[in-house]
Amino acid sequence: MQTLWAILEHLGEILRGQLPWALGLSLLFTALSIFQSQACNPGRPWWKSRDLITDIQYFFMVPIIAPYARLIVMLLVVAAMHGAMTDAEISDYLANGRGPIGQLPLWAQVVFYIVATDFLLYWTHRYFHLAYLWPFHAVHHSSLDVDWTTAYRAHPVNQMLGSGLVSIIMIFLGVSPTIMIALVPFDTITAAFVHANLNWTLGPLKYVFATPVFHRWHHTAPDQGGDCNFGSTFAFWDYMFGTYYMPEGQLPQEYGVDDPLFPTTWTGQMIVPFKQFAARLQQPRSENTAA
């Protein structure tokens, strides 16, 4: 137990030191949205969002809960390994990882982690657009005015079966948990960037990196791009697997889910997806082939 508390304190210090940077860069994207020439949807800044109250609730909950949920996952894994590892081995595991991945230099582990997690998140993201899990992911798509604050809007089930599951896979592959925690701000920054109300496409790099315009198409109706552009950090996954959508000379305008009864409050969005999920389980299989 003493070892586990030491691990929690060690990783918690790393996280506390990184969060101010993530918050500062999120504020930078907010400042950029003031310049209407850079806006994808002019006249719709985040402070006028129809979803602002709900987004504020998510903003205060997700940055606190999500990273520490990863810590809990890591602690459970380390606790399971503790019977077969000495304290020194656990400390080495936290700093350097284990197995073939753990033998790589830290910079190579960082590259592997960023690319591999984005690949896995691409496929889990696509899976959440299928009928059964869609109610939980619909929470994220329910924003009528997409901006950097939308990045924090996520149901706990979506997080557990998305980034949480990917974190477990990375741990068992041997990636250093310290690297994973240190890169939490990177995840926060990229999420804020792709959701920001900016008309940026990055020119020819739009086929490599996910951009604000790229991801905003993903928040439109399914027949307008909502079933495309699943990449979180990289766009080339969508290009490779046939889900890339960036119509030349056009910008997305309308967002949200095609369900007028979907709740707009934080409490409702925590509860209703479970009800919709249960209802879909009771439907004939042929009716559950699409969201």
Secondary structure, 3 states (H helix, E strand, C coil): CHHHHHHHHHHHHHHHHHHHHHHHHHHHHHHHCCCHHHCCCCCCCHHHCCCHHHHHHHHHHHHHHHHHHHHHHHHHHHHHHHCCCCHHHHHHHHHHCCHHHHCCCHHHHHHHHHHHHHHHHHHHHHHHCCCCCHHHHHHHHCCCCCCHHHHHCCCHHHHHHHHHHHHHHHHHHCCCHHHHHHCHHHHHHHHHHHHCCCCCCCHHHHHCECCHHHHHHHCCCHHHCCCCCCCCCECHHHHHHCCCCCCCCCCCCCCCCCCCCCCCCHHHHHHHHHHHHHHHHCCCHHHCCCC
